Amino acid sequence: MIGIKKKEDIFYKMFVDFAGKIILAGEAFQDLVHNYENVDEKVANMKVLETECDMETHKILKSLHESFITPFDREDIYAITREMDSIVDCMEEVANRFQVFEVKVIKPEAVVLTDMILQSIRELETMFRHLAEMKKNSIVMEQIIEVNRIENEGDVVFRKALSTLFREEKDPIELIKWKHLYEQIEESIDSCENVANILEGVVMKYA
């Protein structure tokens, strides 16, 4: 994306900036899951990053409220912003629950799903960088398809993780803990797909 030509195009830049913040949160969450040490410090950092993303959300919504002209439907901008915020909210929720539940060891399926979250976020960031060009090329649609592919793979991993959990876990408390954790991790991936699906609708309306 080269420059900002019109006032309403500032939304494209804000989405790119927001996606960059979400990548930082995704990388921090991935580090927590892959390198499960100094947990209290890493969980506190996730809260800081989640708060920064909240600020990005408020900035976009404030601009939306103050703008008479937007690059595409206001309802779509609002929905995209809320779903982007949900991606980080779910990751921060999981990080917090690791601490609250006193999780000692991260299950391998959680590692795989976490990697999928970050992969999806990076695809979204690429998508936003090219969103202003959606009438000129197919990059945005290609990224949408890729995010959907990752989410489908995530569904398979999630279902296998639950199946393994209910088959092998004998401690009912541990079962309840990890069922909740898996669901929250999977919800973060779902939020990435929700962003992509809303953007697909935008492309279909305006490309």
N, C-alpha and C positions, 0 to 999 in steps of 0.2 A: 504494500500500500504506500503510494508516494504522495506525501503531503495531505493537507486537508483543504479542499477548495471551497466548500460551502459551509456556512455556520452549522447547518443541521448534520453535516458529516462528522461532527465532533463525536457523535455516538459510536461511529466505527472505531475511533481511537480509544474511547473509553472502554469499549468491549475488549480491545486488544490489551489494554493496560490491566483490566480486570482478569483476563485469562492469564496474564503473566503472574499476577499475585496468586492465582489458584495453582499454577504450576509450582510456585514456591511452597505452598501448603502441601501439595501432593508429594513433592520431594522430601519434605520434612516428615510426612506420614510414612513414606516408604523407608526412610532411614530408621524411624522408630520400629517398624515391623521387621526390617532386615537385621538391624543391629539393636536388639532388645536389651539395652543397658542405659543407665542414667535416665530411667523412665520418667521420674518426676520432672526433671529438667526439660525433657523433650515434650512431655504433655503440656507443660506450662508454655512452651514455645508454640505449640499448636494452637493454644488459646489466643496468643498474641496474633498469630497469622489469621485466625478466624475473625478476630475483631477488626483487623485491617481489611479483610474482605467485606465485612459488614459496612465499613466506611465507603468502600468502592460501590457497594450496592446503593447506599444512600445518595452518593454523588450522582449516579446515573438516574435514579428516580427523581432527585431534585431537578436535574436538567430536563427530564421528561416533563415534569410539572410546569416548568418555566418556558418550555419551547412551544411555539405555535406551529412550527414545521418540523417534521421528523423524516428521516430517510425511508422509513416504512412504518407500518401500522403501530400506533402507540401500544395497543394491547400486546403485540408481539414483542416489543422492546421490554415491556413490563414482565412478561412471562419468561423471556430469556434471562433477564436479570435475576429474577427470583430463583430460577432453576440453577443458575450458576452459583448463587449463594448456597443453595441446598447441597451442592457437591461438597463444599468445604464444611458445612454444618455436620454432615454425616461423618466425615473423616474425624472431625474434632470430637464428635460424640463417641466414636470408637476409641480414640486415644484416651479420652476421659474414663471410659468404662474399663479399659485395660487396668487403669490405676484403681478405680473403685472396686472392681471384681478381684483385684490382686492376682492378675494373670501372671503366671510364672514363665510359661513357654508359649510361643506363638505357633499355631498350627500351620503346617505347610500350605494348606489350601488358602489360608488368609494371606500368605505371602504372594501367592499367584494372583489372587483377586486384587490385592493392593497394587501390584505391577500393572494390572489392567486399568485401574483407575488412572494412574499417571499417564499411561499410554493414551487413554481416551482424552484426558485433559490436553495433552500436547497436540492431538489431532484437532481439538476444538480451537486451540490457539492459532494453528495454521489456517483453519477455516475463517476465523475472524480477521486475520491479516489480509485475506483475499475477498472478504465479504463485499467491499465496495466495488469489486470487479465482477460481481456475479452475473452481470449481463454480457460480459466479454469472454469468459472462459468457464470451464467445467470443474475447476479446482474445488469449489465449495461443495458441489454435489459429490465429488469423489471422496472428500473428507467425511461428509454425512454418511455415505455408504460404509466407510471404514469404521466410524464410531458405532454404527449399527452392527457391524460384524463383530467388533470387540464385545459389545453387550451380549450378543448371542452366545459367544464363547464363555462369557462370564456366567450366563445362566446355566450352562452345562457344568462348569466348575462348582457353582453354588449348590446345585442340586446334588452333585456327587458328594460335596462336603457335608451337606445335611444328612444324606444317606449313611455316610461313614460315621458321622457323629451319633446318630440314633442306633446304629448297629453295634458300635464298639464302646461308646462311653457308658460306664456303669454307674458313675456318680451323677445323680439327678441334678445336683446344683451346677456341676460343670456343664452338663447338657444344656440347662437353661441359659447359662452365661454365653456359651458359644453359639447357641441358636440366635440369640440377640445380636451378638457381634457379627456373625455372618450376614444377617439380614441388613444391618446398618451399612456394612461394606458394600453389599450388593446394591443397596439403595443409592449409594454414591455413584456407582456405574450407571444405574438407571437414570439418574439426574443428568449425567453426561448425554445419554441417548435422548432424553427429553429436550435438551438444548438443541441437539442436532435435528430432531423431528420438527421443532418449531421453525428452525432455520430452513428446513426443507419446504415448509409451507410458504415462507417468505420468498424463497427462490421461485417457487411455482407461480406466485402472484406477480412478481416483479421482474423476473429474468426475461 
